[in-house]
């Protein structure tokens, strides 16, 4: 708890409390800061509204209890005044105003409100509301000169920095979760491939004996037919094992996939296994939607998503598949993969089922995670792995009116072709920072794609080289032995402090496809697997113009 002090003492107390608070304690420290601020300014109530979060409030009129609907009134008023979040405003509220939030606050006796924008590192992070029942606030920009409380502005700055710190902590936690999930998928793939290899050996021996049994049973029709059935079943098992081997190898065969036709075919195949009370429908909003990939794998995505949607519907309902073309927005948060500013075919699978709670949504793509007693926990993790291997992205949303929407983003045919056939570079210098044994592999991939690699052993050397000629280098690959993800963020911040516009990919052990690493100075930083040449090449493509065909331009 922060002791309520006036003037500079309040600022110092709030600053010390927020600085000492761990991530889990930050919310309580912000609440304490609001109470101190309210006491300093003789406010009856103080509230903090920030986008996408519950409103935080403090009631300081100890002689009376806080009104039951204070939170709703403050939330409604903050939404009405969101456009004022860029400048301080002193307001007198009207009990008969058109805005519901203003009316409700005024009728609670909070007639005078001072708005103070809370600024984060790059933009406005929220709006501070200081409310009084008497003594109007004087407008900082109105007649009489500035009179906005100095404490309000100073503490608002501290709260803004705390909100930014909290946002960065959440982003880093999400990246850690996605990295762990990707590593689990790699383990699952390697395990599946190993099991498939052993099963294939056993199956080959069995099928060999069926050939002998067929010859020996030609005079006995019943036995002969039984052996034929065994042989056919064994061959089908061989096809399944081959799929498992492909899953472990991460094969990617170039082939044009007509998604509309594939959706129609899959619906026909899966229909008999779906209860008749559930309606299946395909809505195409983009004619001839195509991508490049493995037909069998993309169909597996469809199978798994349709079955998952049907299992979420307890009674009557519907599963609707939608196909449309959209432009990728890199700022759009995805649970699997990241978007580039390119054209995508978006497959939506929407159900009218029970929906997915927040906890399950965080775990849903993890191998072996399931909420059903009979579930294996591999259906959606397989979907995530296939989408990642195809350079796509995936997220889960709440469906309007109830249920869930799974969005799968595949690059369009033209865009996917550009990914498969990566344009050659023109000798642009690319820094490769890694130990020699690892560095040579990365340099080989970079050179094969037409870029000029410059190898260095330590990040400090790379920083000195960039400082000496910041406009010469177009991208950086950085391979380190760091363990904590926070160290990656710190290192990325160091590079961007020297050259703010320089694209950077941090390489880690594994085959993880390039993933946008959020919260690093608002700049482009990716995390990618070191053990996959495809992953390194894909990261290079992303760094050179985020896939829009443009060339990197060094520091600007």
FENDA-V270443 format. One record per backbone hydrogen bond with DSSP energy under -1.0 kcal/mol. NH is the residue of the N-H (numbers start at 1). CO is the residue of the C=O. If there is no record, write none. Layout:
NH:CO  NH:CO
This chain:
9:6  11:7  12:8  13:9  14:10  15:11  16:12  17:13  18:14  19:15  20:16  21:17  25:22  29:25  30:26  31:27  32:28  33:29  34:30  35:31  36:32  37:33  38:34  39:35  40:36  41:37  43:38  44:131  45:131  46:58  47:129  48:56  49:127  53:50  56:48  58:46  60:44  62:60  64:61  70:67  73:69  74:70  75:71  76:72  77:73  78:74  79:75  80:76  81:77  82:79  84:81  85:82  87:84  89:115  91:113  93:111  97:94  103:99  104:100  105:101  106:102  107:103  109:106  110:105  111:109  112:132  113:91  114:130  115:89  116:128  118:126  120:123  125:118  126:118  127:49  128:116  129:47  130:114  131:45  132:112  142:139  145:142  153:149  154:150  155:151  156:152  157:153  158:154  159:155  160:156  161:157  162:158  163:159  164:160  165:161  166:162  167:163  168:164  169:165  170:166  171:167  172:168  173:169  174:170  175:171  176:172  177:173  178:174  179:175  180:176  181:177  182:178  183:179  184:180  185:181  186:182  187:183  188:184  189:185  190:186  191:187  192:188  193:189  194:190  195:191  196:192  197:193  198:194  199:195  200:196  201:197  202:198  203:199  204:200  205:201  206:202  207:203  208:204  209:205  210:206  211:207  212:208  213:209  214:210  215:211  216:212  217:213  220:217  224:220  225:221  226:222  227:223  228:224  229:225  230:226  231:227  232:228  233:229  234:230  235:231  236:232  237:233  238:234  239:235  240:236  241:237  242:238  243:239  244:240  245:241  246:242  247:243  248:244  249:245  250:246  251:246  257:291  259:289  262:258  263:259  264:260  265:261  266:262  267:263  268:264  269:265  270:266  271:267  273:270  274:271  278:275  279:317  281:319  283:321  285:323  291:257  293:255  298:294  299:295  300:296  301:297  302:298  303:299  304:300  305:301  306:302  307:303  308:304  309:305  310:306  311:307  313:310  317:277  319:279  320:350  321:281  322:348  323:283  324:346  326:344  328:342  332:329  335:394  336:394  342:340  344:326  345:410  346:324  347:408  348:322  349:406  350:320  351:404  352:318  354:312  361:357  362:358  364:360  366:363  368:377  369:366  375:372  382:378  383:379  384:380  385:381  386:382  387:383  388:384  389:385  390:386  391:388  392:387  393:409  394:336  395:407  397:405  399:403  402:399  405:397  406:349  407:395  408:347  409:393  410:345  412:343  413:290  416:412  417:413  418:414  419:415  420:416  421:417  422:420  425:449  427:450  430:452  431:475  432:454  433:477  434:456  439:435  440:436  442:438  443:439  444:440  445:441  446:442  447:443  448:444  449:445  450:447  451:446  452:428  454:430  456:432  462:458  463:459  464:460  465:461  466:462  467:463  468:464  469:465  472:469  474:429  476:503  477:431  478:505  479:433  489:485  490:486  491:487  492:488  493:489  494:490  495:491  496:492  497:493  499:495  502:499  504:524  505:476  506:526  507:478  508:528  515:527  517:525  523:520  526:504  527:515  528:506  529:512  530:508  531:510  536:532  537:533  538:534  539:535  540:536  541:537  542:538  543:539  544:540  545:543  546:542  547:541  548:545
